[in-house]
Amino acid sequence: MIWAVSDSFVNWKILASKISKTTTSVENAHEIELPTGSEAILIVDDEIDLLQLADQYLSDQGYCTHLAENTQQALAILNGDE
């Protein structure tokens, strides 16, 4: 693992630590079916990237998504204004 640490805009220190790799084995693993649905879900998040990620994942699972970046938008959606 590597970290970059700066005490100014000019001086950077690179810190590294050794990570030992461990392996584990999984026996009798089976595939899990993800839940799907057709319900509507209101997703509220001020981080656009997370909002889009949640929208993509839930839409792919069959849900109808409504997106809001803040509480005002969420309330407008809930009130049917949008």
C-alpha positions in Angstrom: 0.0 0.0 0.0 1.4 3.4 -0.9 0.4 6.8 0.6 1.5 10.2 -0.6 1.9 12.8 2.1 2.6 16.5 1.6 3.8 19.1 4.1 3.7 21.7 1.3 3.0 22.0 -2.4 6.6 21.1 -3.2 7.7 18.4 -0.7 6.0 15.0 -1.1 6.9 11.9 0.9 6.0 8.5 -0.4 5.2 6.0 2.3 5.0 2.3 1.6 4.0 -0.6 3.7 4.4 -4.3 2.9 1.1 -6.1 2.5 1.2 -9.9 2.9 -1.1 -11.6 0.5 -3.4 -14.2 2.1 -5.6 -16.5 0.2 -8.7 -18.2 1.2 -10.6 -20.9 -0.5 -14.4 -21.2 -0.7 -15.9 -24.6 -0.8 -19.4 -25.3 -1.9 -19.9 -21.8 -3.1 -23.1 -21.1 -5.0 -24.5 -18.2 -6.9 -26.9 -16.0 -5.1 -29.8 -14.6 -7.1 -30.2 -10.8 -6.5 -33.7 -9.5 -5.7 -35.6 -7.8 -8.4 -38.8 -5.9 -8.4 -41.1 -3.4 -10.2 -41.7 -1.0 -7.3 -40.7 2.7 -7.5 -37.8 3.8 -5.4 -36.8 7.4 -4.5 -33.1 7.8 -4.3 -31.8 10.9 -2.6 -28.1 11.8 -2.5 -26.1 14.9 -2.9 -23.2 13.0 -4.6 -24.2 12.8 -8.2 -21.9 9.8 -8.9 -23.5 7.8 -6.1 -26.9 8.8 -7.3 -26.2 7.6 -10.8 -24.6 4.4 -9.5 -27.6 3.5 -7.4 -30.0 4.4 -10.2 -28.1 2.2 -12.7 -28.0 -0.8 -10.3 -31.7 -0.6 -9.2 -32.9 0.1 -12.8 -31.0 -2.9 -14.0 -32.9 -4.9 -11.3 -36.2 -3.8 -12.7 -37.1 -1.0 -10.2 -38.5 2.3 -11.4 -36.2 4.9 -9.9 -36.8 8.6 -9.1 -33.7 10.7 -8.4 -33.3 13.7 -6.1 -30.1 15.6 -5.2 -31.6 17.2 -2.1 -34.6 17.2 0.2 -36.4 19.9 -1.8 -36.3 17.8 -4.9 -37.3 14.7 -3.0 -40.3 16.4 -1.5 -41.3 17.8 -4.9 -41.2 14.2 -6.3 -43.2 12.9 -3.4 -45.8 15.6 -3.9 -46.1 14.9 -7.6 -44.7 18.2 -8.6 -42.0 16.6 -10.8 
